[in-house]
Amino acid sequence: MAKKETKPSSPRASKAIRDRVISERRIEALNREKKLNSDLIDRMKSLEGELLAMTRIKNSRKSFQIKAVPGIESQATAVMVASDWHVEEVVLATQVNDMNVFDKAICAERVRRFFRHGLKLVEKERHAVRIDTLVLAMIGDFISGSIHEELVEGNRLLPIYAIMEVQEYLAAGIQYILDNSDLKLVIPCHSGNHGRTTRQVHISTEAGNSLERMMYSSIAQRFANEKRVTFIISEGYHSYLQVYNTTIRFHHGHAVKYGGGVGGLTVPLNKAIYGWNRGHRADLDVLGHFHQFFDGGSFIVNGSLIGYNAYALAIKASPEPPVQAFFLIDSKFGKTVVCPIILEHDR
């Protein structure tokens, strides 16, 4: 069988093929260049974000320092931690096997006990050590908000009205301390994960979507002319306060991922602290979020004002009475006295 001859390509056809190949290669090169430019832009944005974060860390580090009074042998700063109040939630005794109940009247009484009992602890410690300053840390989740459907169903107040109620509680508490002591007040403020206006947590814009952030600013304006009060309202997740030689890092706690695993909260929290300390070291972390009062040595986890509720029961959390944290930072010894502010009352 004779071999079929192939006709040579015409010069015009060959040129068209070459042009097509060149065009495809140019398109590929252009796409690679676009991808490279996109990667470079993303990297620049990332570096800008890191630089901004480091700038904020440096600025927050300089925001406020509590220094020892020269010539005083024994002195300390007291710290009261307020978080996880969830004022508008309702807890029925039948929901938690009669281990707790929570409504508007009980909430108001627990708030009064927080400020009264906290100030009593300060006065008690003053018999042994000089205390001029009280750090009143407000670290979030004062309201439950509308981030879950069951909260929308069961809460007694809408978020705006709930945040207004909390604002009056906190302002009245600050005024109570001013009226009943000569203490100076330093007030670090942080947003929690519940008081947000978005469905999901927005990491970089969390403060701008927080009803609590707005509340803190409003309370700060109310006490703007009070020389004994200093507000530190955080724009980022962390804030740092230098108390004598002790660096305290405040945050709400929702960046720590814990699903109830073996070893408890200590394992994931220590991992988080290790990571944060590589960027900006702190001697003590103070956080809330987990509704557990716990002194972990290098950290203190705050309890809650609402106490045991249906959510805690569902996740198999250990029942805990409503408490908030109190502790001292001694000018020589660092963290010393740590105890709960008891909020429970007879039912």
C-alpha positions as CSV (number, residue, x, y, z in Angstrom):
1,M,0.0,0.0,0.0
2,A,1.4,3.3,-1.0
3,K,2.3,5.8,1.7
4,K,0.0,8.8,1.8
5,E,1.9,12.0,1.2
6,T,1.3,15.0,3.5
7,K,1.1,18.3,2.0
8,P,3.5,20.9,3.4
9,S,1.9,23.7,5.4
10,S,1.5,26.9,3.6
11,P,3.6,29.8,4.8
12,R,0.4,31.6,5.9
13,A,-0.8,28.6,8.0
14,S,2.6,28.2,9.6
15,K,2.7,31.9,10.6
16,A,-0.8,31.6,12.1
17,I,0.3,28.6,14.2
18,R,3.4,30.5,15.4
19,D,1.3,33.6,16.2
20,R,-1.1,31.5,18.2
21,V,1.7,29.8,20.2
22,I,3.3,33.2,20.9
23,S,-0.1,34.6,22.0
24,E,-0.8,31.7,24.3
25,R,2.7,32.0,25.9
26,R,2.2,35.7,26.4
27,I,-1.2,35.1,28.1
28,E,0.4,32.5,30.3
29,A,3.2,34.9,31.2
30,L,0.7,37.6,31.9
31,N,-1.3,35.3,34.1
32,R,1.8,34.4,36.0
33,E,2.7,38.0,36.4
34,K,-0.8,38.8,37.7
35,K,-0.6,35.9,40.2
36,L,2.8,37.1,41.4
37,N,1.5,40.7,41.7
38,S,-1.6,39.4,43.6
39,D,0.6,37.4,46.0
40,L,2.9,40.4,46.5
41,I,-0.1,42.6,47.3
42,D,-1.5,40.1,49.7
43,R,1.9,39.8,51.4
44,M,2.2,43.6,51.6
45,K,-1.3,43.8,53.2
46,S,-0.3,41.1,55.7
47,L,2.9,42.9,56.6
48,E,1.0,46.2,56.9
49,G,-1.4,44.4,59.2
50,E,1.4,43.0,61.3
51,L,3.1,46.4,61.5
52,L,-0.2,48.0,62.6
53,A,-0.7,45.3,65.2
54,M,2.8,45.8,66.5
55,T,2.3,49.5,66.6
56,R,-0.9,49.0,68.6
57,I,0.8,46.7,71.0
58,K,3.6,49.3,71.6
59,N,1.0,52.0,72.0
60,S,-1.1,49.9,74.4
61,R,2.1,49.1,76.4
62,K,2.5,52.8,77.0
63,S,-1.2,53.5,77.6
64,F,-1.0,53.4,81.4
65,Q,1.4,52.4,84.2
66,I,0.8,52.1,87.9
67,K,4.0,53.0,89.7
68,A,5.0,52.3,93.3
69,V,4.9,55.3,95.6
70,P,8.5,56.0,96.8
71,G,9.2,55.4,100.4
72,I,6.2,53.1,101.0
73,E,7.3,49.7,102.3
74,S,4.2,47.7,101.6
75,Q,1.8,48.6,98.7
76,A,-0.5,46.9,96.2
77,T,-3.1,47.5,93.5
78,A,-6.4,45.7,93.8
79,V,-8.2,44.3,90.7
80,M,-11.9,43.5,90.3
81,V,-12.9,41.7,87.1
82,A,-16.4,42.2,85.6
83,S,-17.5,40.0,82.7
84,D,-20.1,37.5,81.5
85,W,-23.1,39.1,83.1
86,H,-25.6,38.3,80.3
87,V,-28.1,40.6,81.9
88,E,-31.1,40.0,79.6
89,E,-31.0,36.2,79.7
90,V,-33.6,34.4,81.8
91,V,-32.7,31.2,83.6
92,L,-35.5,29.1,85.0
93,A,-34.9,26.7,87.9
94,T,-36.5,23.9,85.8
95,Q,-33.9,24.3,83.1
96,V,-30.9,23.6,85.3
97,N,-32.2,21.1,87.9
98,D,-32.9,23.8,90.4
99,M,-29.2,24.8,90.6
100,N,-29.8,28.5,89.5
101,V,-32.4,31.1,88.7
102,F,-31.8,34.4,86.9
103,D,-34.1,37.3,86.1
104,K,-34.0,41.1,86.2
105,A,-34.4,41.4,89.9
106,I,-31.7,38.8,90.7
107,C,-29.4,40.3,88.1
108,A,-29.7,43.8,89.7
109,E,-29.0,42.3,93.2
110,R,-25.9,40.4,92.0
111,V,-24.6,43.6,90.4
112,R,-25.0,45.5,93.7
113,R,-23.2,42.7,95.5
114,F,-20.4,42.8,93.0
115,F,-19.6,46.4,93.8
116,R,-20.4,46.3,97.5
117,H,-18.5,43.1,98.2
118,G,-15.6,44.0,95.9
119,L,-15.1,47.3,97.8
120,K,-15.3,45.4,101.1
121,L,-12.5,43.1,100.0
122,V,-10.3,46.2,99.1
123,E,-11.0,47.7,102.6
124,K,-10.1,44.4,104.3
125,E,-6.8,44.1,102.4
126,R,-6.0,47.7,103.3
127,H,-5.5,46.7,106.9
128,A,-2.3,44.9,105.8
129,V,-1.1,46.8,102.8
130,R,-1.5,50.3,101.3
131,I,-3.9,50.3,98.3
132,D,-4.4,53.6,96.4
133,T,-5.6,52.2,93.0
134,L,-8.4,49.8,92.0
135,V,-8.3,48.3,88.5
136,L,-11.9,47.6,87.5
137,A,-11.5,45.4,84.4
138,M,-14.6,45.3,82.2
139,I,-13.8,42.4,79.7
140,G,-17.0,41.7,77.9
141,D,-20.2,39.6,77.4
142,F,-22.3,41.9,79.6
143,I,-25.2,41.1,77.3
144,S,-26.1,37.9,75.4
145,G,-27.3,39.7,72.3
146,S,-29.0,38.0,69.3
147,I,-26.2,35.8,67.9
148,H,-28.2,32.6,68.5
149,E,-31.9,31.9,67.7
150,E,-32.6,30.6,71.2
151,L,-31.4,33.9,72.7
152,V,-33.8,35.8,70.4
153,E,-36.6,33.6,71.8
154,G,-35.7,33.7,75.5
155,N,-34.1,37.0,76.2
156,R,-36.2,39.6,78.1
157,L,-34.7,42.5,76.3
158,L,-33.5,43.4,72.8
159,P,-29.7,44.1,72.5
160,I,-30.0,47.9,72.5
161,Y,-32.1,48.0,75.6
162,A,-29.9,45.4,77.3
163,I,-26.8,47.4,76.7
164,M,-28.5,50.5,78.1
165,E,-29.3,48.6,81.2
166,V,-25.7,47.4,81.7
167,Q,-24.5,51.0,81.1
168,E,-26.5,52.2,84.0
169,Y,-25.4,49.3,86.2
170,L,-21.7,50.0,85.5
171,A,-22.0,53.8,85.8
172,A,-23.8,53.4,89.1
173,G,-21.1,51.0,90.3
174,I,-18.3,53.3,89.4
175,Q,-20.0,56.2,91.2
176,Y,-20.6,53.9,94.2
177,I,-16.8,53.3,94.5
178,L,-16.0,57.0,94.1
179,D,-18.5,58.0,96.7
180,N,-17.5,55.3,99.3
181,S,-13.7,55.3,98.9
182,D,-10.7,57.5,98.1
183,L,-9.5,55.0,95.5
184,K,-8.2,55.9,92.0
185,L,-9.9,53.8,89.3
186,V,-8.2,52.4,86.2
187,I,-10.7,50.8,83.9
188,P,-9.5,48.5,81.1
189,C,-12.4,47.8,78.7
190,H,-12.8,44.9,76.2
191,S,-15.6,43.6,73.9
192,G,-16.8,40.1,74.3
193,N,-18.1,37.8,71.5
194,H,-21.8,38.2,72.4
195,G,-22.5,41.9,72.2
196,R,-21.8,42.2,68.5
197,T,-24.0,43.5,65.7
198,T,-22.8,40.8,63.2
199,R,-23.8,37.2,62.9
200,Q,-20.1,36.0,62.9
201,V,-17.1,37.4,64.8
202,H,-15.3,39.9,62.6
203,I,-11.7,39.7,63.8
204,S,-10.2,42.9,62.4
205,T,-13.3,45.0,62.9
206,E,-14.6,43.5,66.1
207,A,-14.5,46.7,68.1
208,G,-16.4,48.6,65.4
209,N,-19.2,46.0,65.5
210,S,-19.5,45.9,69.3
211,L,-22.3,47.4,71.3
212,E,-20.1,47.1,74.3
213,R,-17.4,49.3,72.7
214,M,-20.0,52.0,72.2
215,M,-21.2,51.6,75.9
216,Y,-17.6,52.0,77.2
217,S,-17.2,55.2,75.3
218,S,-20.5,56.5,76.6
219,I,-19.5,55.7,80.3
220,A,-16.1,57.3,79.8
221,Q,-17.7,60.5,78.6
222,R,-19.9,60.5,81.7
223,F,-16.8,60.5,83.9
224,A,-14.6,62.6,81.7
225,N,-14.2,65.3,84.3
226,E,-13.5,62.9,87.2
227,K,-9.7,63.0,87.8
228,R,-9.8,59.8,89.8
229,V,-11.0,57.7,86.8
230,T,-8.9,56.6,83.8
231,F,-10.5,54.5,81.0
232,I,-8.4,52.2,78.8
233,I,-10.7,51.2,75.9
234,S,-9.1,48.6,73.7
235,E,-9.3,48.7,69.9
236,G,-7.7,45.3,69.6
237,Y,-8.1,41.9,71.1
238,H,-5.5,42.5,73.8
239,S,-4.5,45.4,76.1
240,Y,-1.6,45.6,78.4
241,L,-1.3,47.2,81.8
242,Q,2.0,47.6,83.7
243,V,1.4,47.4,87.4
244,Y,4.7,47.9,89.2
245,N,6.9,45.1,87.7
246,T,4.0,43.0,86.6
247,T,2.6,43.1,83.0
248,I,-1.1,42.1,82.8
249,R,-2.7,41.2,79.5
250,F,-6.5,41.6,79.5
251,H,-8.8,40.1,76.9
252,H,-12.2,38.5,76.8
253,G,-11.0,35.0,76.1
254,H,-13.0,34.0,73.0
255,A,-9.8,33.7,70.9
256,V,-8.8,30.6,73.0
257,K,-10.3,27.5,71.3
258,Y,-11.6,25.0,73.9
259,G,-14.1,22.3,73.2
260,G,-14.1,20.6,76.6
261,G,-11.2,18.2,75.9
262,V,-9.2,16.1,78.3
263,G,-6.9,18.3,80.5
264,G,-9.5,21.1,80.7
265,L,-9.0,24.7,79.8
266,T,-5.4,24.8,81.0
267,V,-3.9,23.1,77.9
268,P,-5.3,25.3,75.1
269,L,-4.9,28.5,77.2
270,N,-1.3,27.8,78.0
271,K,-0.7,27.2,74.3
272,A,-2.3,30.5,73.4
273,I,-0.3,32.4,76.1
274,Y,2.9,30.8,74.8
275,G,2.1,32.1,71.3
276,W,1.2,35.6,72.5
277,N,4.3,35.9,74.7
278,R,6.5,35.5,71.6
279,G,5.1,38.8,70.4
280,H,4.6,40.7,73.6
281,R,5.3,39.0,76.9
282,A,3.0,39.3,79.9
283,D,3.3,38.0,83.4
284,L,-0.4,37.4,83.9
285,D,-3.4,36.9,81.5
286,V,-6.8,38.0,82.8
287,L,-9.8,36.7,80.8
288,G,-13.4,35.6,81.0
289,H,-15.7,33.9,78.5
290,F,-15.6,30.4,80.0
291,H,-17.8,31.1,83.1
292,Q,-15.2,29.4,85.4
293,F,-13.4,31.1,88.2
294,F,-9.9,29.7,88.0
295,D,-6.4,30.8,89.1
296,G,-4.0,29.1,86.8
297,G,-0.8,30.7,88.1
298,S,0.1,32.6,84.9
299,F,-3.6,33.4,84.2
300,I,-6.9,34.1,86.0
301,V,-10.2,33.2,84.4
302,N,-13.2,35.1,85.6
303,G,-16.5,33.5,86.6
304,S,-19.9,34.7,85.6
305,L,-22.7,36.8,87.1
306,I,-25.5,34.8,85.4
307,G,-24.3,31.6,86.9
308,Y,-25.2,28.1,85.7
309,N,-27.6,28.1,82.8
310,A,-29.0,25.7,80.1
311,Y,-26.0,26.2,77.8
312,A,-23.6,25.2,80.6
313,L,-25.7,22.2,81.3
314,A,-25.7,21.2,77.6
315,I,-21.9,21.4,77.3
316,K,-21.4,19.4,80.6
317,A,-19.7,22.3,82.4
318,S,-19.2,21.9,86.1
319,P,-21.9,23.8,88.0
320,E,-20.5,27.0,89.6
321,P,-22.1,29.7,91.6
322,P,-22.1,33.2,90.3
323,V,-18.8,34.8,91.2
324,Q,-16.4,37.4,89.8
325,A,-12.6,37.5,90.4
326,F,-10.7,39.7,92.8
327,F,-6.9,39.8,93.3
328,L,-4.0,41.9,94.4
329,I,-0.8,42.9,92.6
330,D,1.9,43.6,95.2
331,S,4.7,46.0,94.4
332,K,7.3,43.4,95.5
333,F,5.7,40.0,95.1
334,G,3.4,40.4,92.1
335,K,0.1,38.5,92.2
336,T,-0.8,37.6,95.7
337,V,-4.4,37.4,97.1
338,V,-6.8,35.8,94.7
339,C,-10.4,35.1,95.8
340,P,-14.0,35.2,94.4
341,I,-16.4,38.0,94.9
342,I,-19.5,36.0,96.0
343,L,-22.7,37.1,94.3
344,E,-25.1,34.3,95.3
345,H,-28.1,35.0,97.5
346,D,-30.8,32.9,99.2
347,R,-33.6,31.9,96.9
